[in-house]
Amino acid sequence: MERLIIIGTSLLFIGILLIFAGTLFSNGTEKSNVKVAAGGFIGPIPFGFMNDKRMIYILIALMAFSLFIWLFLNK
């Protein structure tokens, strides 16, 4: 269980570093077409935010996958 916490925390920090690096190395004068989606669970209730209609399908698939993983690990 401690190994999963370390892996999750490491992935979180890597993601933050990638976002930070992307903002540092991007050119602020050019127009970008960035699509973003974020979601999670509060108890059994899923939530999500996105700025592109196609991203909702990806978000739903990732949330369903994480729900199945959670259900599998809790048995």
N, C-alpha and C positions, 0 to 999 in steps of 0.2 A: 504494500500500500504506500509506503514511503517513496518507493521508486516512481509510482504514478504521480505523486505530488511533485517530485523533482522534475519529471518529464513535462508535466503540465506547466509548471512555473518557467521552465527553460523555453518552451514553445511560446509562452506569452511574452517573455523578454525578447526573443528573436523576432517576433512579429512587431513589437514596438520599435526595435532597432531598424527593421526593414522600412517601416513607415517613416521614421525619422530620416533615414538615408535617402529615401525617395523624395522627400521634401527638400533636402539639402542639394541634391544633384539635379533637380528639375529646373528647367528654365521658366522663370515666372512670366515671360512675355508671350509664350505660346499658349494657345487654347487647348485644354486637355479634355478628353472624353472619358472620365473616370466613372465607373459604375460601382456602387457600394451597397452592401447588404449586411445587416447585423441582426442577430436574433438570439434567443435563449429561452430559458424556462424559469418561471417563478412558481415553484411547486409543480403542479401538473399542468399549468396554463402556459402555452407557448406565446411568445411575442416576437415581432420582427419589424424592422424598418429597412426600406430600400428606396433607391431613386430610379430604378429601372424595372420595367414590367417583367423582363426575362429573368431577372435576379430572384424573383419570388420563387421560381421553380427550383433553383439551386439551393436557396435557403430552406425551402420545405424538405428537399431531399437530405440536406445536411442535418436538419433538426430531427427528421425521422430516423436517420442513421444513429445519431447520438442518443435518441430515445431507446432504440433497440439495444445499443451497447449498454446503456444504463440498466435496462431491464435484465439483460443477460448477466451483468456483473452482480446484480442484487439477488440472484437465486442462490 
